[in-house]
Amino acid sequence: MDLNQIVERAIKNEPPTYEEALALLRFEDEETLLLVDAAWRVRRAFFGNRVKVNVLLNAKSGYCPEDCGYCSQSRHAQSQINRYPMMSVEEIVEKAREAFSKGANRFCIVTAMRGPTWRDIERVAEATRRIKAEIPIEICACMGIIDDPAKAKLLKEAGVDAYNHNINTTAERYDKITRTHTYADRVQTAQTIKQAGISLCSGVIIGMGESDEEIVNLAYSLRELEAESIPVNFLIPIKGTPLGNGKTTKTLTPWRCLRVLAIFRLTNPKAEIRASAGREIHLRTLQPLAMLIANSLFLGDYLTEKGQKAEDDWQMLEDLGLIAQL
């Protein structure tokens, strides 16, 4: 396989063929640095040495009616987490100030729910207006299923830049992960968001038992959806959730995680690829190599789980010669 040709095509926004992507994902560990280099060349062509720095806010925690098997915030889970109603507008604005002071380019407002009521939409919209009036920072909302275009329109008018709604896994595997909504529900929300003119942030969770073929299919599905930002999460097994025993993550070696990231980069060359939750657990000491493939990361903690210390993330980026996106 000619990696140089694959790189040249990717720089023209042409993905590898399905067979090529599958073969790349199945590289041996000792070959993987060649794949990292190929992905780095594509990343550099589109993003140079820039990194999008994101900070998450869990603005409403727990009590979610959905039964997603990976999630500690489901009311069906037995996880030990802090649960609280949606924060006030002032609390959200203050958290945005903190995120900006830490160097964030994007502030992500996440609420644990099936989908937002009008009251929820209006609260996030008002918080966004106030943040935008004060701070030069992007806003990404993540509020579950939106099936009413008017709700998406209000978020757009308030200044929401992006909306996160992960497809998570393939349509064929969906009912093994959750039964309270479908893959089609996720895709419909993605389309509603895009029609409103909001940038689509949609990604995956790797390590839920998916095959190599499914991983490649996910990369192509996100290309078809034209996701502008793709968080690649590696499952964090959380006690009290159906996937909390860690059995499905045993194949997630650091080298395999790098290959997964490279497949998403080569398949979606122009997209912001984010090394997301679980990178600390599964990439371990190879985390720096992930940032030669991805051009985005979450700074600090995740929704209910601890991440790497923010200062360690900044040190990693500095050591790599990478700088925060302006």
Legacy VTK file of the C-alpha trace (Angstrom):
# vtk DataFile Version 3.0
C-alpha trace
ASCII
DATASET POLYDATA
POINTS 326 float
0.000 0.000 0.000
1.338 3.422 -1.008
0.832 5.754 1.963
2.165 8.699 -0.034
-0.674 8.320 -2.530
-3.224 8.072 0.278
-1.836 11.280 1.791
-1.881 13.093 -1.559
-5.500 12.106 -2.105
-6.494 13.092 1.427
-4.995 16.546 0.950
-7.382 16.831 -2.003
-10.163 15.775 0.396
-10.394 12.330 -1.174
-10.719 9.550 1.441
-9.037 6.151 1.199
-11.131 3.381 -0.255
-13.012 1.173 2.177
-10.506 -1.638 1.576
-7.552 0.699 2.133
-9.031 2.087 5.358
-9.664 -1.405 6.676
-6.111 -2.476 5.850
-4.692 0.615 7.575
-6.721 -0.072 10.703
-5.216 -3.563 10.713
-1.599 -2.415 10.536
0.757 -4.151 12.932
1.928 -2.127 15.923
5.423 -1.813 14.479
3.963 -0.259 11.311
1.754 2.235 13.090
4.280 5.070 13.253
4.187 5.140 9.447
0.430 5.642 9.663
0.822 8.348 12.323
3.228 10.173 9.999
0.745 9.934 7.118
-2.047 11.319 9.286
0.256 14.072 10.569
1.004 15.209 7.025
-2.717 15.516 6.310
-3.404 17.239 9.648
-0.567 19.699 8.988
-1.845 20.494 5.477
-5.220 21.613 6.826
-4.449 22.852 10.335
-0.715 23.479 10.593
0.427 23.404 14.228
-2.895 24.701 15.618
-5.054 22.964 18.213
-8.690 23.726 19.082
-8.942 23.762 22.876
-12.389 22.864 24.241
-13.732 23.020 27.798
-16.814 21.038 28.844
-19.512 22.174 31.238
-21.905 19.583 32.620
-24.720 22.127 32.979
-27.323 19.540 34.012
-26.151 16.285 35.549
-27.950 12.966 35.812
-31.598 11.917 35.748
-31.507 11.418 31.963
-34.377 9.119 30.864
-32.297 7.477 28.115
-30.753 4.051 28.769
-27.395 4.477 26.981
-25.193 1.654 28.246
-22.030 3.746 28.451
-23.466 6.705 30.350
-23.261 7.404 34.076
-25.944 10.092 33.759
-28.730 7.715 32.759
-31.411 7.278 35.416
-31.112 3.549 34.667
-27.450 3.529 35.784
-26.272 2.766 39.304
-23.270 5.084 39.018
-22.169 7.302 41.875
-22.147 10.816 40.431
-23.284 14.287 41.422
-26.789 14.926 40.099
-28.273 18.413 39.816
-30.802 20.402 37.727
-29.786 22.785 35.002
-27.550 25.615 36.098
-28.761 29.184 36.024
-27.783 31.555 33.234
-25.378 33.357 35.552
-23.695 30.099 36.570
-23.216 29.113 32.934
-21.774 32.533 32.069
-19.351 32.351 34.997
-18.162 28.901 33.872
-17.566 30.328 30.401
-15.413 33.068 31.914
-13.378 30.399 33.701
-12.988 28.384 30.505
-11.787 31.426 28.584
-9.292 32.275 31.332
-7.847 28.761 30.945
-7.244 29.318 27.247
-10.299 27.632 25.722
-11.328 28.396 22.136
-14.694 26.661 22.525
-17.027 26.311 25.506
-19.310 23.276 25.410
-22.614 23.449 27.315
-23.888 19.916 27.919
-27.202 18.926 29.493
-28.210 15.367 30.405
-31.623 14.926 28.794
-33.423 13.186 25.949
-34.064 16.539 24.344
-34.567 20.149 25.422
-37.836 21.822 26.330
-38.395 25.388 25.188
-37.431 26.541 28.667
-34.104 24.680 28.340
-33.486 26.163 24.891
-34.238 29.682 26.069
-31.901 29.350 29.056
-28.961 28.201 26.926
-29.793 30.840 24.321
-29.760 33.612 26.925
-26.504 32.329 28.415
-25.003 32.272 24.919
-26.052 35.855 24.221
-24.443 37.051 27.440
-21.258 35.060 26.875
-20.911 36.316 23.300
-21.418 39.915 24.449
-18.514 39.566 26.856
-16.080 36.875 25.684
-14.598 36.000 22.255
-15.246 32.274 22.538
-17.145 29.709 20.467
-20.218 28.082 21.988
-21.162 24.452 21.394
-24.446 23.168 22.815
-25.176 19.503 23.501
-28.778 19.003 24.627
-29.878 15.737 23.083
-32.458 15.175 20.374
-33.835 18.238 18.605
-36.733 17.438 16.277
-38.172 20.942 16.106
-36.349 23.206 13.595
-37.602 26.265 15.512
-35.531 25.247 18.538
-32.413 24.907 16.402
-33.170 28.281 14.808
-33.359 29.996 18.206
-29.988 28.557 19.232
-28.492 29.792 15.953
-29.951 33.270 16.402
-28.571 33.430 19.959
-25.054 32.792 18.654
-24.519 29.059 19.210
-21.704 28.113 16.836
-21.911 24.313 16.996
-24.139 21.559 18.273
-22.790 18.218 19.460
-24.824 15.101 18.828
-22.684 11.992 18.518
-23.788 9.057 16.401
-21.697 6.968 18.843
-21.918 3.612 17.067
-23.287 2.004 13.905
-26.973 1.608 13.119
-26.561 -2.173 13.291
-25.145 -2.038 16.828
-27.431 0.662 18.160
-29.983 -1.505 19.950
-27.130 -3.213 21.811
-26.193 0.142 23.339
-29.594 1.809 23.857
-33.249 1.055 23.229
-34.812 4.407 24.108
-33.855 6.065 20.829
-32.485 5.001 17.458
-29.585 5.739 15.164
-32.112 7.403 12.845
-33.090 9.777 15.677
-29.467 10.840 15.960
-29.094 11.387 12.225
-32.327 13.400 12.093
-31.066 15.724 14.825
-27.785 16.172 12.947
-29.706 17.145 9.829
-31.967 19.551 11.743
-28.914 21.268 13.201
-27.222 21.609 9.826
-30.381 22.981 8.219
-30.418 25.715 10.877
-26.903 26.741 9.830
-25.206 25.475 12.989
-21.906 23.628 12.645
-22.330 19.906 13.299
-20.135 18.279 15.931
-20.712 14.526 15.855
-18.445 11.684 16.875
-18.119 8.178 18.165
-17.348 6.059 21.207
-14.847 3.333 20.389
-14.571 0.307 22.655
-18.176 -0.874 22.831
-17.555 -4.156 21.016
-17.502 -2.819 17.462
-15.593 -4.618 14.679
-12.934 -3.163 12.396
-15.542 -2.927 9.659
-17.867 -0.970 11.918
-15.132 1.520 12.804
-14.457 2.189 9.136
-18.204 2.489 8.483
-18.475 5.078 11.258
-15.686 7.143 9.727
-17.479 7.120 6.380
-20.870 7.845 7.983
-19.504 11.017 9.572
-18.050 12.059 6.227
-21.493 11.597 4.652
-23.044 13.702 7.432
-20.399 16.363 6.756
-19.543 16.648 10.437
-17.193 19.586 10.836
-15.999 18.430 14.257
-15.539 14.752 15.156
-14.843 13.791 18.789
-13.290 10.334 18.919
-14.026 8.987 22.389
-12.560 5.797 23.798
-14.978 4.189 26.230
-14.370 4.917 29.902
-15.899 1.936 31.741
-17.867 3.554 34.556
-19.014 1.438 37.481
-22.767 1.135 37.655
-23.289 1.262 33.872
-23.959 -1.784 31.657
-20.567 -1.328 29.971
-18.775 -0.603 33.215
-16.995 -3.949 33.563
-14.397 -3.050 30.930
-14.789 -6.260 28.928
-15.373 -4.424 25.670
-12.309 -2.174 25.992
-9.659 -4.896 26.253
-8.632 -4.431 22.613
-7.981 -0.705 23.079
-4.201 -0.692 23.192
-2.414 2.639 22.677
-1.315 1.608 19.181
-4.822 0.585 18.154
-6.221 3.885 19.412
-3.701 5.720 17.245
-4.774 3.681 14.220
-8.421 4.499 14.931
-7.667 8.221 15.108
-5.685 8.000 11.859
-8.615 6.355 10.057
-10.918 9.204 11.086
-8.303 11.763 10.009
-7.678 10.238 6.577
-11.388 9.658 5.951
-12.358 13.153 7.108
-9.276 15.235 6.211
-10.870 18.667 6.616
-12.729 17.900 9.849
-11.637 18.898 13.314
-10.679 15.534 14.827
-10.771 15.605 18.619
-8.885 13.208 20.871
-11.656 13.011 23.432
-12.708 11.120 26.548
-10.679 8.075 27.466
-7.452 9.208 25.809
-5.689 9.286 29.161
-6.762 5.721 29.997
-6.219 4.025 26.657
-3.422 6.029 24.970
-1.488 6.461 28.180
2.115 7.519 27.440
1.407 7.652 23.692
-1.016 10.568 24.102
1.388 13.042 22.441
1.325 10.988 19.234
-2.467 11.327 19.186
-2.109 15.103 18.906
-0.104 14.679 15.710
-3.292 13.166 14.249
-6.019 15.083 16.069
-6.149 18.874 16.038
-8.482 19.271 18.998
-8.833 18.149 22.606
-10.884 18.666 25.737
-8.922 20.518 28.382
-9.211 19.069 31.871
-12.176 17.020 33.043
-15.065 15.404 31.173
-18.723 15.304 32.177
-18.574 13.024 35.215
-15.019 11.662 34.926
-11.641 13.201 35.618
-9.304 13.952 32.743
-5.641 14.858 32.629
-4.691 18.014 34.497
-5.017 21.096 32.313
-1.410 22.072 32.969
-0.274 18.658 31.747
-2.264 19.102 28.538
-0.680 22.496 27.945
2.780 21.072 28.622
2.145 18.240 26.159
1.117 20.696 23.449
4.101 22.931 24.138
6.496 19.993 23.944
5.011 19.049 20.568
5.377 22.586 19.240
1.582 22.946 18.962
-0.297 26.119 19.850
-3.897 26.977 20.624
-6.010 28.030 17.690
-6.717 31.749 17.571
LINES 1 327
326 0 1 2 3 4 5 6 7 8 9 10 11 12 13 14 15 16 17 18 19 20 21 22 23 24 25 26 27 28 29 30 31 32 33 34 35 36 37 38 39 40 41 42 43 44 45 46 47 48 49 50 51 52 53 54 55 56 57 58 59 60 61 62 63 64 65 66 67 68 69 70 71 72 73 74 75 76 77 78 79 80 81 82 83 84 85 86 87 88 89 90 91 92 93 94 95 96 97 98 99 100 101 102 103 104 105 106 107 108 109 110 111 112 113 114 115 116 117 118 119 120 121 122 123 124 125 126 127 128 129 130 131 132 133 134 135 136 137 138 139 140 141 142 143 144 145 146 147 148 149 150 151 152 153 154 155 156 157 158 159 160 161 162 163 164 165 166 167 168 169 170 171 172 173 174 175 176 177 178 179 180 181 182 183 184 185 186 187 188 189 190 191 192 193 194 195 196 197 198 199 200 201 202 203 204 205 206 207 208 209 210 211 212 213 214 215 216 217 218 219 220 221 222 223 224 225 226 227 228 229 230 231 232 233 234 235 236 237 238 239 240 241 242 243 244 245 246 247 248 249 250 251 252 253 254 255 256 257 258 259 260 261 262 263 264 265 266 267 268 269 270 271 272 273 274 275 276 277 278 279 280 281 282 283 284 285 286 287 288 289 290 291 292 293 294 295 296 297 298 299 300 301 302 303 304 305 306 307 308 309 310 311 312 313 314 315 316 317 318 319 320 321 322 323 324 325
